[in-house]
């Protein structure tokens, strides 16, 4: 996780440079972790935050405001779709809070929380991408 992902989007980096965000270290850690978890993810900006697309569909958006914490929103895109009967990921990951069966949130308050949750987060990212294809 110490290495920088080759897939970091320069536009996102410049955007973040302008924010002077108090959780910048955590944002960078998450950016690299997400992009290293799956090399098919494309980083861009959506809703004034880093966003990650898989097969041209928005799937993970970082919520960086208000600057009290960092959240990863796992979703199925902006268009309203029929809600699945069950949660999209069957396994129970403590870091996920389900807002609906097709949307979950992971919240991080510091770098250590990200480091401690790295293995689960990589699993969540790849399971999410697999079930939302």
ABEGO torsion letter per residue (X at the ends): XABBBAABBAAAAAAAAAAGBAAAAAAAAAAAAAAAABAABBBBBBGGBBBBBBGGBBABBBBAOBBABBBBBBBAEABBBBBBABBABABBBAABBBABAABBBBBBABAAAAAAAAAAAAAAAAAAAAAAX
